[in-house]
Amino acid sequence: MELFRIHRTIPFMRHALILNLISLITFVAAVVFIVLRGFNLSIEFTGGTIMEVNYPQTAQLDQVRSAVSSLGYTDFQVQNFGTSRDVMIRLPLGEGQTTATQSEKVMEALRTVDNGVELRRVEFVGPQVGQELVYNGLLALLFVAVGIMIYLGFRFEWKFAVAGVVANLHDVVIILGFFAFFQWEFSLAVLAGVLAVLGYSVNESVVIMDRIRENFRKQRKMEVAEVIDSSITQTISRTIITHGSTQMVVLSIFFFGGPTLHYFAMALTIGIWFGIYSSVFVAAAIAMWLGVKREDLVKPVKKDEDPAAELMN
């Protein structure tokens, strides 16, 4: 399906060197921010207090957040669970405070708004759980990257596999760099968004690689750069439809999904736009510089054996 067709091939690879140098600088800057500034980890990673409260009627989450923030908390989460009357509150453990004292103060603040609120459960989540989450998250990231490389290697060729993995890791590191630079809260939802970007970004790379392989079969006299430019140009309409539709959904989550999904949508938005960029300029350019050629993607047709020779045998 095409919204429009571009009849003139856009010379993307002509600017590949400059754009990849910009990508390299951005990538290095992201790594520096990650190393020097680190992440603003949520209590799911650092440990803290979890409270479950129940209201006699539908809970007003904005009022709950206002009551909790009046106690001086800035890094906390408030969300419904189960029903609209049940609310889960996640708090970082403050210095000199225990879970019991935290829950008492929070309940006092909540009862000033609604005296019918009841405390159902309170518990402490230790930092050891957070360490396990970090380890498992990094392990999942590694497995996804290896899986993508194996998939691309079997479906296409090792040069495309390397190019695809580099482009995908480029997207992930830049997303993490944004979160480190702006010190946005890094939660499990954000980690899920980062892993989703890996799969989403590789899909765009696969579409372009498929078109490159197809054009290698059709355009036998074209140079490699010309085939890549033509392939990317031909998939622009599909890219606009796919990513535009996805971005509209993500924006609806960003504006209407509430604070819990705010940074999840932010991670997806960054990933969508950098995914387009890396698939076009990073993956395709690296494959070109690695020396991908027609013979790598199109198997030569075996000539039929000489019929006379078959008769002699």
C-alpha positions as CSV (number, residue, x, y, z in Angstrom):
1,M,0.0,0.0,0.0
2,E,1.3,3.4,-1.0
3,L,0.0,6.9,-0.1
4,F,2.3,8.3,-2.8
5,R,5.1,7.2,-5.0
6,I,8.4,9.0,-5.5
7,H,9.5,8.6,-9.0
8,R,13.0,10.0,-8.5
9,T,15.4,8.1,-6.4
10,I,16.7,10.0,-3.4
11,P,20.5,9.7,-2.9
12,F,20.5,8.7,0.7
13,M,23.9,7.0,0.6
14,R,25.5,10.2,-0.7
15,H,25.2,11.7,2.8
16,A,25.8,8.5,4.7
17,L,29.2,9.4,6.0
18,I,28.2,12.7,7.4
19,L,25.1,11.4,9.0
20,N,26.9,8.4,10.5
21,L,29.5,10.7,12.0
22,I,26.7,12.6,13.7
23,S,25.3,9.2,14.8
24,L,28.6,8.2,16.2
25,I,28.9,11.5,18.1
26,T,25.4,11.1,19.5
27,F,26.1,7.5,20.5
28,V,29.3,8.5,22.3
29,A,27.6,11.3,24.1
30,A,24.8,8.9,25.2
31,V,27.4,6.5,26.6
32,V,29.1,9.4,28.5
33,F,25.8,10.5,30.0
34,I,25.0,6.9,31.0
35,V,28.4,6.4,32.7
36,L,28.7,9.8,34.4
37,R,25.1,10.6,35.3
38,G,23.6,7.2,35.5
39,F,19.8,6.6,35.7
40,N,17.1,7.9,37.9
41,L,15.9,4.4,38.8
42,S,12.4,3.9,40.1
43,I,11.8,2.1,43.4
44,E,11.3,-1.1,41.5
45,F,15.1,-1.1,41.1
46,T,16.2,0.8,44.2
47,G,13.7,-0.6,46.8
48,G,11.0,1.2,48.8
49,T,7.6,1.0,50.3
50,I,4.5,-0.4,48.6
51,M,1.0,0.5,50.0
52,E,-2.4,-0.8,48.9
53,V,-5.3,1.4,49.9
54,N,-9.1,1.0,49.3
55,Y,-11.7,3.8,48.9
56,P,-15.4,3.4,49.5
57,Q,-16.0,4.9,46.0
58,T,-14.0,5.4,42.8
59,A,-10.6,6.8,43.8
60,Q,-9.5,10.2,42.5
61,L,-5.9,9.5,41.6
62,D,-5.1,13.2,41.1
63,Q,-6.1,13.9,44.7
64,V,-4.1,10.9,45.9
65,R,-1.0,12.2,44.1
66,S,-1.5,15.7,45.5
67,A,-1.8,14.3,49.1
68,V,1.4,12.2,48.7
69,S,3.4,15.1,47.0
70,S,2.4,17.4,49.9
71,L,4.6,15.2,52.1
72,G,7.6,16.2,50.0
73,Y,7.8,13.1,47.8
74,T,8.7,13.6,44.1
75,D,9.7,10.1,43.0
76,F,6.5,8.0,43.7
77,Q,3.9,6.1,41.7
78,V,0.1,6.1,42.2
79,Q,-2.1,3.8,40.1
80,N,-5.2,1.7,40.2
81,F,-5.0,-2.1,40.5
82,G,-7.8,-4.6,40.5
83,T,-10.8,-2.1,40.7
84,S,-11.2,1.6,40.4
85,R,-11.5,1.8,44.3
86,D,-8.1,0.1,44.9
87,V,-5.0,2.2,44.7
88,M,-1.3,1.1,44.8
89,I,1.2,3.7,46.1
90,R,5.0,3.1,45.6
91,L,7.3,5.3,47.7
92,P,11.1,5.5,47.9
93,L,12.4,4.8,51.4
94,G,13.5,8.1,52.9
95,E,16.4,8.5,55.3
96,G,15.7,7.9,58.9
97,Q,12.2,6.5,58.0
98,T,10.8,3.0,58.3
99,T,8.0,1.5,56.2
100,A,5.6,1.8,59.2
101,T,6.3,5.5,59.7
102,Q,6.0,6.2,56.0
103,S,2.6,4.4,55.7
104,E,1.3,6.3,58.8
105,K,2.1,9.7,57.4
106,V,0.7,8.9,54.0
107,M,-2.5,7.6,55.5
108,E,-2.9,10.8,57.6
109,A,-2.5,12.8,54.4
110,L,-5.0,10.7,52.5
111,R,-7.6,10.9,55.3
112,T,-7.5,14.7,55.1
113,V,-9.0,14.3,51.7
114,D,-11.2,11.2,52.2
115,N,-11.7,9.8,55.7
116,G,-13.1,6.6,54.3
117,V,-9.8,5.4,52.9
118,E,-8.5,2.1,54.4
119,L,-5.0,0.6,54.4
120,R,-5.1,-2.9,53.0
121,R,-1.4,-3.8,52.7
122,V,2.0,-2.3,53.2
123,E,5.4,-3.9,52.6
124,F,9.0,-3.1,51.9
125,V,10.6,-4.0,48.6
126,G,14.3,-4.4,49.2
127,P,17.1,-3.3,46.9
128,Q,18.1,-6.9,46.3
129,V,14.9,-7.3,44.2
130,G,16.0,-4.2,42.3
131,Q,19.4,-5.8,41.5
132,E,17.7,-8.9,40.2
133,L,15.5,-6.8,38.0
134,V,18.5,-4.9,36.6
135,Y,20.3,-8.2,35.9
136,N,17.3,-9.8,34.3
137,G,16.6,-6.7,32.2
138,L,20.2,-6.6,30.9
139,L,20.0,-10.4,30.2
140,A,16.8,-9.9,28.3
141,L,18.5,-7.1,26.2
142,L,21.4,-9.4,25.4
143,F,19.2,-12.3,24.4
144,V,17.1,-10.0,22.1
145,A,20.3,-8.7,20.4
146,V,21.7,-12.2,19.9
147,G,18.4,-13.4,18.6
148,I,18.1,-10.5,16.1
149,M,21.6,-11.2,14.8
150,I,20.9,-15.0,14.3
151,Y,17.6,-14.2,12.6
152,L,19.1,-11.7,10.2
153,G,22.1,-13.9,9.6
154,F,19.8,-16.8,8.5
155,R,17.4,-14.7,6.5
156,F,19.8,-12.5,4.8
157,E,23.6,-12.5,5.2
158,W,26.1,-11.9,8.0
159,K,26.9,-8.3,6.7
160,F,23.2,-7.4,7.1
161,A,23.1,-9.2,10.4
162,V,26.0,-7.1,11.8
163,A,24.5,-3.9,10.3
164,G,21.1,-4.6,11.8
165,V,22.4,-5.3,15.3
166,V,24.6,-2.2,15.3
167,A,21.7,-0.1,14.2
168,N,19.4,-1.6,16.9
169,L,21.9,-1.1,19.7
170,H,22.4,2.4,18.4
171,D,18.7,3.1,19.0
172,V,18.7,1.5,22.5
173,V,21.8,3.4,23.7
174,I,20.5,6.7,22.5
175,I,17.2,6.1,24.3
176,L,19.1,5.3,27.5
177,G,21.2,8.4,26.9
178,F,18.1,10.6,26.8
179,F,17.0,9.1,30.2
180,A,20.4,9.6,31.7
181,F,20.8,13.2,30.5
182,F,17.3,14.4,31.5
183,Q,17.2,12.1,34.6
184,W,13.8,10.9,33.6
185,E,12.5,8.1,35.9
186,F,13.7,4.7,34.6
187,S,11.1,2.1,35.5
188,L,10.1,-1.4,34.4
189,A,7.7,0.1,32.0
190,V,10.5,2.0,30.4
191,L,12.6,-1.1,30.2
192,A,9.7,-2.8,28.4
193,G,9.5,0.1,26.0
194,V,13.3,-0.2,25.2
195,L,12.8,-3.9,24.5
196,A,9.8,-3.2,22.3
197,V,11.9,-0.7,20.3
198,L,14.4,-3.4,19.6
199,G,11.8,-5.5,17.8
200,Y,10.1,-2.6,16.2
201,S,13.3,-1.1,14.8
202,V,14.5,-4.4,13.3
203,N,11.2,-4.7,11.5
204,E,12.0,-1.6,9.5
205,S,15.5,-2.8,8.8
206,V,14.1,-6.1,7.5
207,V,11.7,-4.4,5.2
208,I,14.5,-2.3,3.6
209,M,16.8,-5.4,3.4
210,D,14.0,-7.4,1.7
211,R,13.6,-4.6,-0.9
212,I,17.4,-4.4,-1.4
213,R,17.5,-8.2,-2.1
214,E,14.6,-7.9,-4.5
215,N,16.2,-5.0,-6.4
216,F,19.5,-6.9,-6.6
217,R,17.5,-9.5,-8.6
218,K,15.8,-6.9,-10.9
219,Q,18.5,-4.3,-11.3
220,R,21.6,-6.3,-12.3
221,K,23.5,-3.3,-13.7
222,M,23.0,-0.9,-10.8
223,E,25.8,-0.1,-8.4
224,V,25.3,-1.2,-4.8
225,A,24.7,2.4,-3.5
226,E,22.1,3.0,-6.2
227,V,20.3,-0.2,-5.3
228,I,20.2,0.8,-1.7
229,D,19.0,4.3,-2.5
230,S,16.3,2.9,-4.8
231,S,15.1,0.4,-2.2
232,I,14.8,3.0,0.6
233,T,13.0,5.4,-1.7
234,Q,10.5,2.7,-2.7
235,T,9.7,2.0,1.0
236,I,9.2,5.6,2.1
237,S,5.4,5.5,1.7
238,R,5.2,2.3,3.8
239,T,7.4,3.8,6.4
240,I,5.2,6.9,6.7
241,I,2.0,4.8,7.0
242,T,3.5,2.4,9.6
243,H,5.4,4.7,11.8
244,G,2.8,7.5,11.5
245,S,0.0,5.1,12.7
246,T,2.2,3.8,15.5
247,Q,3.2,7.3,16.6
248,M,-0.5,8.4,16.9
249,V,-1.2,5.5,19.2
250,V,1.9,6.2,21.3
251,L,1.0,9.9,21.5
252,S,-2.5,8.9,22.8
253,I,-0.7,6.9,25.6
254,F,1.6,9.9,26.2
255,F,-1.2,12.4,26.7
256,F,-3.9,10.2,28.2
257,G,-2.1,7.2,29.7
258,G,-1.3,9.0,33.0
259,P,2.0,9.3,34.8
260,T,2.5,5.6,34.9
261,L,2.8,5.3,31.1
262,H,4.3,8.7,30.5
263,Y,8.0,7.7,30.2
264,F,7.0,4.4,28.5
265,A,5.5,6.5,25.7
266,M,8.5,8.8,25.7
267,A,10.9,5.8,25.2
268,L,8.7,4.5,22.4
269,T,8.6,7.9,20.7
270,I,12.4,8.3,20.8
271,G,12.8,4.7,19.5
272,I,10.3,5.2,16.6
273,W,12.1,8.2,15.2
274,F,15.6,6.9,15.8
275,G,14.5,3.5,14.5
276,I,13.6,5.1,11.1
277,Y,16.9,7.0,11.1
278,S,19.1,4.0,11.9
279,S,17.3,1.7,9.5
280,V,17.8,4.1,6.6
281,F,21.2,5.6,7.3
282,V,23.0,3.4,9.9
283,A,22.1,-0.2,8.9
284,A,22.1,0.4,5.2
285,A,25.3,2.3,5.2
286,I,27.2,-0.2,7.4
287,A,26.0,-3.0,5.1
288,M,27.3,-1.0,2.1
289,W,30.7,-0.3,3.8
290,L,31.0,-4.0,4.8
291,G,30.9,-4.8,1.1
292,V,27.5,-6.3,0.6
293,K,26.9,-7.2,-3.0
294,R,24.4,-9.0,-5.3
295,E,26.1,-12.4,-4.9
296,D,25.6,-12.2,-1.1
297,L,21.8,-12.0,-1.3
298,V,20.9,-13.6,-4.6
299,K,22.1,-17.2,-5.1
300,P,23.4,-17.9,-8.6
301,V,21.1,-20.1,-10.8
302,K,22.6,-23.5,-11.4
303,K,22.9,-24.3,-15.1
304,D,21.3,-27.5,-16.2
305,E,23.6,-30.3,-17.0
306,D,24.4,-31.0,-20.7
307,P,21.7,-33.4,-22.0
308,A,24.3,-35.1,-24.2
309,A,26.5,-35.8,-21.2
310,E,23.5,-37.3,-19.4
311,L,22.9,-39.7,-22.4
312,M,26.5,-40.8,-22.4
313,N,26.3,-41.7,-18.7
